[in-house]
């Protein structure tokens, strides 16, 4: 128990309640395929129910520690199962699409186990969040609680929600999964460390699937499939969508995310839908990227998960002080809220040709600002809500110094401004040729000139508007809870892309699966018809 005591102290957990054993289990699917798992059995006369964790990432560290031992030592049966086609489980791995059937089959198997007492919870992060939502399309009656951490419910939106293919993240993820069983933990760390160098030809080459073949070596066939199905209405994506679960689940759900997590928008959609329906839902959002939740945020995530399960599985008193717990960036302080988003007042800004950004909407006719985007030398991504690359909050000055990035900046703010919700940019822009992208970002510029990002939006433009004709777009930026301190400046950044976070627009018609011809584009912003609206919360007393 010395190891358990150290773990408890490290994570800030209450002491372990009991010992436990670990034994292998095999779970049959409806097609006869067997999925391998580990059953963590608490040695307790009063177990607290069963937690199901279904993962493609193996059953060893850190999964066995943070999702197995922690909860088994506190009275829970835990089953950690390797999904189809991974780590000894039978069948072929087809990411996301396979889980809608395999999840319910696993719950059916649980019902037959003598130690299952009818109390079920699910938990897990990222893909393991997806395995939960896909199973909740038809929620099992035994479900008492769920904890979804940085998990999507709509994978098609994650891949193509901006209109552009989310290249860096999903090539990087495909490479990770394709090689994750090549060796032990150290080998996986080495693969991660060498990924930027190894993946560069696949990111920069064209066509995209052909460029990736030497890296993926046929071990991630889904990558070419994703590139071959860009259309939103394509029925091929149906198995990758679990939005119905948000309208059907009734069990209490805890959602944990980070302001720089790539699935943040989906987490907040989950919260808003569940709250509207009257489902008990908790929301915690920290100052984290996707990976930070398992490192910098792991103590908070595990403590809140345990408290949520103890309340809803074992009947212990509620530990949360409020339904919503948010870290306000720019202030570095946690806040308890009754709901999200809080009440705000819209404040409108306008850009000007002299690169200023003011609350006076008085731009003169003919005020325009232009830039040229060249897909042969694409505007690079820097920071933001990504899984790979330079993720999170970064100093954007190197990016803003480029000629293909334009910025508009306020004077120093006389008082602090608290932005809470989703900023919106009404953008009047002409592009030539019509095949082009727009990437916009808000930055907080401190009194040393450091320009740190806190909200982004990306949009692929349709070719319907003729070349050179002004079109009026609305870009809804990332949700944020950010304080612009007094004396800081707000900066609006506009460019033609963020590569390789998003696949570059080649300037030509065609699908991502076969595009290879490049053509630069000219972007012209009409300042008079462009406005930025911030949702501003009332100042605290």
C-alpha positions as CSV (number, residue, x, y, z in Angstrom):
1,X,0.0,0.0,0.0
2,X,3.1,2.3,0.1
3,X,2.7,2.9,-3.6
4,X,-1.0,3.7,-3.2
5,X,-0.2,6.2,-0.4
6,X,2.3,8.0,-2.6
7,X,-0.2,8.1,-5.5
8,X,-2.8,9.5,-3.2
9,X,-0.5,12.3,-2.0
10,X,0.7,13.1,-5.5
11,X,-2.9,13.5,-6.8
12,X,-4.4,15.0,-3.7
13,X,-6.8,12.1,-3.2
14,X,-8.3,10.6,0.0
15,X,-6.6,7.5,1.3
16,X,-7.3,4.2,-0.4
17,X,-10.1,2.2,1.1
18,X,-9.1,-1.4,0.1
19,X,-6.8,-3.7,-1.7
20,X,-7.7,-5.0,-5.2
21,X,-6.8,-7.7,-7.6
22,X,-6.3,-7.5,-11.4
23,X,-7.2,-10.3,-13.8
24,X,-7.6,-10.6,-17.6
25,X,-11.1,-10.8,-19.1
26,X,-12.3,-11.6,-22.6
27,X,-15.5,-10.1,-23.9
28,X,-17.3,-11.5,-27.0
29,X,-18.8,-9.2,-29.5
30,X,-21.9,-10.0,-31.6
31,X,-19.7,-11.0,-34.6
32,X,-17.7,-13.4,-32.5
33,X,-14.6,-11.1,-32.1
34,X,-13.1,-11.2,-28.6
35,X,-11.9,-8.0,-27.0
36,X,-9.3,-8.2,-24.2
37,X,-9.5,-6.3,-21.0
38,X,-8.3,-6.2,-17.4
39,X,-10.7,-6.4,-14.4
40,X,-9.6,-4.5,-11.3
41,X,-11.6,-6.1,-8.5
42,X,-11.9,-4.3,-5.2
43,X,-11.4,-6.5,-2.1
44,X,-14.3,-4.9,-0.3
45,X,-17.6,-6.1,1.2
46,X,-19.3,-3.0,0.0
47,X,-18.1,-2.3,-3.6
48,X,-19.4,0.9,-5.2
49,X,-20.3,-0.3,-8.6
50,X,-18.5,-0.8,-11.9
51,X,-16.6,1.7,-14.1
52,X,-16.1,0.8,-17.8
53,X,-13.1,2.3,-19.7
54,X,-12.8,1.4,-23.4
55,X,-9.5,2.5,-25.0
56,X,-7.4,2.1,-28.1
57,X,-4.2,3.1,-26.2
58,X,-3.4,-0.1,-24.3
59,X,-4.1,-1.2,-20.8
60,X,-0.6,-0.4,-19.3
61,X,0.6,2.9,-18.0
62,X,-0.8,5.5,-17.5
63,X,-4.2,4.0,-18.2
64,X,-3.9,1.2,-15.6
65,X,-2.7,3.7,-12.9
66,X,-5.1,6.7,-13.4
67,X,-8.2,4.8,-14.6
68,X,-7.7,1.4,-12.9
69,X,-5.7,1.4,-9.6
70,X,-7.0,4.8,-8.4
71,X,-10.6,3.7,-8.5
72,X,-10.3,0.0,-7.6
73,X,-8.4,1.1,-4.4
74,X,-11.5,3.2,-3.5
75,X,-14.1,0.5,-3.9
76,X,-14.9,0.3,-7.6
77,X,-14.8,-2.6,-10.0
78,X,-13.0,-1.3,-13.1
79,X,-12.9,-2.9,-16.5
80,X,-10.3,-1.4,-18.9
81,X,-10.9,-2.9,-22.3
82,X,-8.8,-2.6,-25.5
83,X,-11.1,-1.7,-28.4
84,X,-11.3,-3.8,-31.5
85,X,-8.0,-4.3,-33.4
86,X,-5.7,-2.9,-30.6
87,X,-3.4,-4.5,-28.0
88,X,-4.5,-8.1,-28.5
89,X,-8.2,-7.5,-29.1
90,X,-9.5,-9.3,-32.2
91,X,-10.8,-7.7,-35.4
92,X,-9.5,-4.8,-37.4
93,X,-9.3,-1.3,-36.0
94,X,-11.5,1.2,-37.7
95,X,-11.3,4.3,-35.6
96,X,-14.5,5.7,-34.1
97,X,-16.9,3.9,-36.5
98,X,-16.7,0.5,-34.7
99,X,-17.6,1.7,-31.2
100,X,-21.3,2.2,-31.7
101,X,-21.8,-1.6,-31.6
102,X,-18.9,-2.8,-29.5
103,X,-19.8,-0.5,-26.6
104,X,-23.3,-1.9,-26.0
105,X,-22.0,-5.4,-26.5
106,X,-19.6,-4.9,-23.7
107,X,-22.3,-3.6,-21.4
108,X,-24.4,-6.7,-22.3
109,X,-21.4,-8.8,-21.2
110,X,-21.1,-6.9,-17.9
111,X,-24.7,-7.7,-17.0
112,X,-23.8,-11.3,-17.0
113,X,-20.9,-11.0,-14.6
114,X,-21.6,-12.2,-11.0
115,X,-19.8,-9.2,-9.5
116,X,-21.9,-6.6,-11.5
117,X,-24.5,-5.1,-9.1
118,X,-26.4,-3.0,-11.7
119,X,-24.5,0.3,-11.0
120,X,-22.5,1.4,-14.1
121,X,-20.3,4.4,-14.8
122,X,-18.1,5.3,-17.7
123,X,-15.1,7.5,-17.8
124,X,-12.1,8.5,-19.9
125,X,-10.4,11.1,-22.0
126,X,-10.1,11.9,-25.7
127,X,-10.9,8.8,-27.8
128,X,-12.2,7.2,-24.6
129,X,-14.6,10.1,-24.4
130,X,-15.8,9.2,-27.9
131,X,-16.3,5.5,-26.8
132,X,-18.7,6.8,-24.1
133,X,-20.8,9.1,-26.4
134,X,-21.1,6.4,-29.0
135,X,-22.4,4.0,-26.4
136,X,-24.8,6.5,-25.1
137,X,-26.8,6.8,-28.3
138,X,-28.8,4.1,-26.7
139,X,-28.1,4.7,-23.0
140,X,-28.0,1.6,-20.8
141,X,-30.5,1.7,-18.0
142,X,-27.8,0.8,-15.5
143,X,-25.8,4.0,-16.2
144,X,-25.5,6.1,-13.0
145,X,-22.8,8.6,-14.1
146,X,-20.3,9.4,-16.8
147,X,-17.1,11.5,-16.8
148,X,-16.1,12.7,-20.3
149,X,-12.7,14.4,-20.4
150,X,-11.7,16.3,-23.6
151,X,-13.9,14.0,-25.6
152,X,-15.8,14.6,-28.9
153,X,-19.2,13.5,-29.9
154,X,-18.9,14.3,-33.6
155,X,-15.8,13.2,-35.3
156,X,-16.7,14.6,-38.7
157,X,-16.9,18.1,-37.2
158,X,-13.5,17.6,-35.6
159,X,-12.0,16.7,-38.9
160,X,-13.8,19.1,-41.3
161,X,-15.8,21.5,-39.2
162,X,-13.9,24.5,-40.6
163,X,-14.3,23.3,-44.1
164,X,-10.6,22.5,-44.2
165,X,-9.1,19.2,-43.3
166,X,-7.5,19.3,-39.8
167,X,-4.3,18.0,-41.1
168,X,-1.7,18.3,-38.4
169,X,-3.7,16.7,-35.7
170,X,-5.2,13.8,-37.6
171,X,-2.1,12.9,-39.5
172,X,-0.2,13.0,-36.2
173,X,-2.8,11.0,-34.4
174,X,-2.9,8.4,-37.3
175,X,0.9,8.1,-37.1
176,X,0.8,7.7,-33.3
177,X,-1.8,4.9,-33.4
178,X,-0.2,3.2,-36.4
179,X,3.1,2.8,-34.4
180,X,1.9,2.6,-30.8
181,X,2.3,-1.2,-30.6
182,X,5.8,-1.3,-32.2
183,X,7.5,-1.4,-28.8
184,X,7.2,-0.4,-25.1
185,X,6.6,2.9,-23.5
186,X,10.1,4.2,-24.3
187,X,9.7,3.4,-28.0
188,X,6.4,5.3,-28.0
189,X,8.2,8.3,-26.4
190,X,10.8,8.1,-29.1
191,X,8.2,8.0,-31.9
192,X,6.5,11.1,-30.4
193,X,9.9,12.9,-30.2
194,X,10.8,12.2,-33.8
195,X,7.3,12.8,-35.2
196,X,7.9,16.4,-36.3
197,X,10.8,15.4,-38.5
198,X,9.2,12.1,-39.8
199,X,5.9,13.7,-40.6
200,X,7.2,16.8,-42.4
201,X,7.2,15.2,-45.9
202,X,3.7,13.9,-45.3
203,X,2.5,17.4,-44.3
204,X,4.2,19.3,-47.0
205,X,3.8,16.8,-49.9
206,X,0.9,16.6,-52.3
207,X,-1.5,14.9,-52.9
208,X,-1.9,14.5,-49.1
209,X,-2.7,10.7,-49.0
210,X,0.1,9.9,-51.4
211,X,2.6,12.0,-49.4
212,X,1.6,10.2,-46.2
213,X,2.0,6.6,-47.6
214,X,5.8,6.3,-46.8
215,X,5.1,7.4,-43.2
216,X,1.9,5.4,-42.5
217,X,3.0,2.4,-44.5
218,X,-0.5,1.1,-45.0
219,X,-1.1,0.9,-41.2
220,X,-3.7,3.7,-41.1
221,X,-6.0,3.1,-44.0
222,X,-8.6,5.4,-42.4
223,X,-6.5,8.5,-43.2
224,X,-7.0,8.2,-47.0
225,X,-10.7,7.4,-46.3
226,X,-11.1,10.7,-44.3
227,X,-9.5,12.7,-47.1
228,X,-11.8,11.0,-49.6
229,X,-15.0,12.2,-47.9
230,X,-14.9,16.0,-47.4
231,X,-18.6,16.6,-47.9
232,X,-20.6,17.4,-44.8
233,X,-23.8,15.6,-46.0
234,X,-21.9,12.4,-47.0
235,X,-23.7,9.5,-45.2
236,X,-20.3,7.8,-44.9
237,X,-19.7,9.9,-41.8
238,X,-22.8,8.5,-39.9
239,X,-20.9,6.1,-37.7
240,X,-18.6,9.0,-36.7
241,X,-21.5,11.1,-35.3
242,X,-22.9,10.5,-31.8
243,X,-24.8,13.7,-31.4
244,X,-28.0,11.8,-30.7
245,X,-26.5,10.8,-27.4
246,X,-26.7,14.4,-26.1
247,X,-30.5,14.3,-26.6
248,X,-31.0,10.8,-25.0
249,X,-28.8,10.4,-22.0
250,X,-30.3,11.2,-18.6
251,X,-27.5,10.2,-16.2
252,X,-25.4,12.9,-14.5
253,X,-22.4,13.7,-16.6
254,X,-19.2,15.6,-15.7
255,X,-17.4,17.3,-18.5
256,X,-13.7,18.4,-18.2
257,X,-11.8,20.4,-20.9
258,X,-9.2,23.0,-21.5
259,X,-9.5,26.4,-23.1
260,X,-6.8,25.3,-25.6
261,X,-8.2,21.8,-26.2
262,X,-9.0,20.9,-29.8
263,X,-12.5,19.5,-28.7
264,X,-13.4,22.5,-26.5
265,X,-16.2,23.6,-28.8
266,X,-17.8,20.2,-28.6
267,X,-17.5,19.9,-24.9
268,X,-19.3,23.2,-24.5
269,X,-22.0,22.1,-27.0
270,X,-22.4,18.9,-24.8
271,X,-22.8,21.1,-21.7
272,X,-25.3,23.4,-23.3
273,X,-27.4,20.6,-24.7
274,X,-27.5,18.7,-21.5
275,X,-28.3,21.8,-19.4
276,X,-31.1,22.7,-21.7
277,X,-32.6,19.3,-21.3
278,X,-32.4,19.5,-17.5
279,X,-29.8,16.7,-17.2
280,X,-27.4,17.1,-14.2
281,X,-24.1,18.3,-15.7
282,X,-20.9,19.6,-14.3
283,X,-18.4,21.5,-16.3
284,X,-14.7,22.2,-15.5
285,X,-12.5,24.1,-18.0
286,X,-8.9,24.7,-17.1
287,X,-5.9,26.6,-18.7
288,X,-5.0,23.5,-20.6
289,X,-4.3,22.0,-24.0
290,X,-5.5,18.5,-24.9
291,X,-2.4,16.9,-23.6
292,X,-2.1,19.2,-20.5
293,X,-5.3,17.6,-19.0
294,X,-3.3,14.4,-18.5
295,X,-0.2,16.3,-17.1
296,X,-0.7,19.7,-15.6
297,X,-4.4,19.1,-15.0
298,X,-4.3,15.5,-14.0
299,X,-4.7,16.1,-10.2
300,X,-7.8,18.2,-10.7
301,X,-9.3,15.8,-13.3
302,X,-8.8,12.7,-11.1
303,X,-10.1,14.4,-7.9
304,X,-13.2,15.8,-9.6
305,X,-13.9,12.4,-11.3
306,X,-13.7,10.5,-8.0
307,X,-15.9,13.0,-6.2
308,X,-18.5,12.8,-9.1
309,X,-18.5,9.0,-9.0
310,X,-18.7,8.9,-5.2
311,X,-21.7,11.2,-5.2
312,X,-23.7,9.5,-8.0
313,X,-22.6,5.8,-7.6
314,X,-22.1,5.6,-3.8
315,X,-24.5,8.3,-2.5
316,X,-21.9,10.5,-0.9
317,X,-22.5,14.3,-0.4
318,X,-21.9,16.5,-3.4
319,X,-18.4,18.0,-3.5
320,X,-18.8,20.6,-6.2
321,X,-19.5,24.1,-5.0
322,X,-21.2,25.0,-8.3
323,X,-22.1,23.3,-11.5
324,X,-19.5,25.2,-13.5
325,X,-15.9,25.7,-12.6
326,X,-13.7,27.7,-14.9
327,X,-10.2,29.1,-15.0
328,X,-10.1,32.6,-16.3
329,X,-7.0,33.1,-18.5
330,X,-5.3,36.4,-18.4
331,X,-6.1,36.5,-14.7
332,X,-5.0,33.0,-13.6
333,X,-7.8,32.4,-11.2
334,X,-10.6,29.8,-10.9
335,X,-14.2,30.9,-10.7
336,X,-17.4,29.1,-9.7
337,X,-20.4,29.9,-11.9
338,X,-24.0,28.8,-11.9
339,X,-24.0,28.2,-15.7
340,X,-22.1,28.9,-18.9
341,X,-21.9,31.4,-20.5
342,X,-22.5,34.1,-18.0
343,X,-24.5,37.2,-18.8
344,X,-22.5,39.5,-21.1
345,X,-22.9,42.8,-23.0
346,X,-21.8,43.0,-26.7
347,X,-19.0,45.5,-27.3
348,X,-18.3,46.2,-31.0
349,X,-14.9,47.1,-32.5
350,X,-13.9,48.1,-36.0
351,X,-10.6,47.8,-37.8
352,X,-9.1,50.6,-39.8
353,X,-6.6,50.9,-42.6
354,X,-4.0,52.4,-40.3
355,X,-4.1,49.0,-38.4
356,X,-5.9,50.4,-35.4
357,X,-8.9,48.7,-33.7
358,X,-11.4,51.1,-32.1
359,X,-14.9,51.0,-30.5
360,X,-16.0,53.8,-32.8
361,X,-17.5,52.3,-36.0
362,X,-16.5,55.2,-38.2
363,X,-14.2,53.8,-40.9
364,X,-14.2,55.8,-44.0
365,X,-15.5,54.5,-47.3
366,X,-12.7,52.8,-49.3
367,X,-10.7,51.8,-46.2
368,X,-9.2,48.5,-47.3
369,X,-6.3,46.3,-46.2
370,X,-4.9,43.5,-48.4
371,X,-2.5,40.6,-48.2
372,X,-1.3,37.8,-50.5
373,X,-1.5,34.2,-49.4
374,X,0.9,31.7,-51.2
375,X,0.2,28.0,-50.6
376,X,3.7,27.3,-51.8
377,X,4.9,29.2,-48.7
378,X,1.8,28.9,-46.4
379,X,1.2,31.0,-43.4
380,X,2.4,28.8,-40.5
381,X,0.3,27.7,-37.5
382,X,1.5,28.9,-34.1
383,X,-0.2,27.7,-31.0
384,X,-3.9,27.3,-30.6
385,X,-6.3,24.4,-30.0
386,X,-4.2,21.6,-31.4
387,X,-3.1,18.1,-30.5
388,X,0.3,18.4,-32.3
389,X,2.8,21.1,-33.1
390,X,3.2,24.3,-31.2
391,X,0.0,24.0,-29.2
392,X,-1.6,26.3,-26.7
393,X,-0.9,30.0,-25.9
394,X,2.2,31.4,-27.6
395,X,3.8,34.7,-28.3
396,X,2.5,35.6,-31.8
397,X,5.0,38.3,-32.7
398,X,7.0,36.1,-35.1
399,X,3.7,35.3,-36.9
400,X,2.5,38.9,-36.9
401,X,5.7,40.1,-38.5
402,X,4.9,38.2,-41.7
403,X,3.6,40.1,-44.8
404,X,0.8,37.5,-45.2
405,X,-0.7,38.4,-41.7
406,X,-2.5,41.6,-41.0
407,X,-3.2,42.9,-37.5
408,X,-5.4,45.6,-36.0
409,X,-4.7,46.7,-32.4
410,X,-6.5,48.9,-29.8
411,X,-4.9,51.5,-27.7
412,X,-4.0,50.4,-24.1
413,X,-7.2,49.5,-22.3
414,X,-8.2,52.0,-19.5
415,X,-9.8,49.2,-17.4
416,X,-9.8,45.4,-17.4
417,X,-12.1,43.7,-20.0
418,X,-13.5,40.3,-19.2
419,X,-14.4,38.4,-22.4
420,X,-16.8,35.5,-21.7
421,X,-18.3,33.5,-24.5
422,X,-17.7,33.4,-28.3
423,X,-16.4,36.5,-30.0
424,X,-17.8,37.1,-33.6
425,X,-16.2,38.7,-36.6
426,X,-18.4,40.1,-39.3
427,X,-15.8,40.2,-42.1
428,X,-16.2,41.9,-45.5
429,X,-13.5,40.4,-47.7
430,X,-12.8,39.9,-51.4
431,X,-10.6,37.0,-52.6
432,X,-9.1,36.2,-55.9
433,X,-9.2,33.4,-56.9
434,X,-12.4,32.4,-55.0
435,X,-10.8,29.2,-53.6
436,X,-9.3,30.6,-50.3
437,X,-9.4,30.3,-46.5
438,X,-9.6,32.9,-43.7
439,X,-8.0,32.4,-40.3
440,X,-8.7,35.0,-37.6
441,X,-7.3,35.2,-34.1
442,X,-7.6,37.4,-31.0
443,X,-4.5,38.2,-29.0
444,X,-3.8,39.9,-25.7
445,X,-0.9,42.2,-26.1
446,X,0.8,43.0,-22.7
447,X,2.9,46.1,-21.8
448,X,6.1,44.4,-23.0
449,X,4.5,43.8,-26.5
450,X,4.1,40.1,-26.1
451,X,1.0,39.1,-28.2
452,X,-0.7,35.9,-26.8
453,X,-3.5,34.2,-28.5
454,X,-6.8,33.4,-26.7
455,X,-9.4,32.8,-29.4
456,X,-9.3,31.6,-33.1
457,X,-11.5,30.8,-36.0
458,X,-10.9,29.2,-39.4
459,X,-13.2,29.1,-42.4
460,X,-12.8,27.7,-45.9
461,X,-14.6,29.9,-48.4
462,X,-16.9,28.4,-51.0
463,X,-16.2,29.2,-54.6
464,X,-19.8,30.5,-55.2
465,X,-18.8,34.2,-54.9
466,X,-17.0,35.4,-58.0
467,X,-13.3,36.3,-57.7
468,X,-12.7,39.8,-56.4
469,X,-16.3,40.3,-55.3
470,X,-16.8,41.3,-51.6
471,X,-18.5,38.7,-49.5
472,X,-19.8,39.2,-46.0
473,X,-18.9,36.4,-43.6
474,X,-19.5,35.7,-40.0
475,X,-16.8,33.9,-38.2
476,X,-17.6,32.7,-34.7
477,X,-14.4,32.4,-32.7
478,X,-13.4,29.9,-30.0
479,X,-15.2,30.0,-26.7
480,X,-13.1,31.9,-24.2
481,X,-13.1,33.2,-20.6
482,X,-10.3,35.7,-20.6
483,X,-9.3,38.9,-18.9
484,X,-7.6,41.7,-20.8
485,X,-5.9,43.5,-18.0
486,X,-5.9,47.3,-17.8
487,X,-3.0,48.6,-19.9
488,X,-3.0,45.6,-22.2
489,X,-4.2,45.9,-25.9
490,X,-6.6,43.7,-27.9
491,X,-5.3,42.6,-31.3
492,X,-7.2,41.2,-34.2
493,X,-5.1,39.0,-36.5
494,X,-6.3,38.0,-40.0
495,X,-4.5,35.7,-42.5
496,X,-5.2,33.1,-45.2
497,X,-4.4,29.9,-43.2
498,X,-2.6,28.2,-40.4
499,X,-0.5,25.4,-41.8
500,X,-0.1,22.5,-41.0
501,X,-2.8,22.8,-38.3
502,X,-5.2,23.0,-41.3
503,X,-4.6,21.8,-44.8
504,X,-3.6,24.8,-46.9
505,X,-6.0,26.0,-49.5
506,X,-4.4,25.3,-52.8
507,X,-6.3,28.1,-54.6
508,X,-7.7,25.6,-57.0
509,X,-10.9,23.5,-57.2
510,X,-10.7,19.8,-56.2
511,X,-10.9,17.4,-53.3
512,X,-8.2,17.0,-50.6
513,X,-7.5,13.5,-51.7
514,X,-6.0,14.5,-55.1
515,X,-5.2,18.2,-55.0
516,X,-1.7,19.1,-56.1
517,X,-1.7,22.3,-58.2
518,X,-1.0,25.6,-56.2
519,X,-2.2,29.1,-57.0
520,X,-1.7,32.1,-54.7
521,X,-4.7,34.2,-53.6
522,X,-5.2,38.0,-53.0
523,X,-7.3,38.9,-49.9
524,X,-8.8,42.5,-49.6
525,X,-10.5,43.4,-46.3
526,X,-13.2,46.2,-46.4
527,X,-12.7,47.8,-43.0
528,X,-15.9,49.9,-43.1
529,X,-18.1,46.7,-43.4
530,X,-16.1,44.7,-40.9
531,X,-16.8,44.6,-37.1
532,X,-15.6,42.5,-34.2
533,X,-18.1,41.8,-31.4
534,X,-16.8,40.8,-27.9
535,X,-19.2,39.3,-25.3
536,X,-18.0,41.3,-22.2
537,X,-19.0,40.3,-18.7
538,X,-19.8,42.9,-16.0
539,X,-16.8,43.9,-14.0
540,X,-16.5,42.2,-10.6
541,X,-17.0,44.3,-7.5
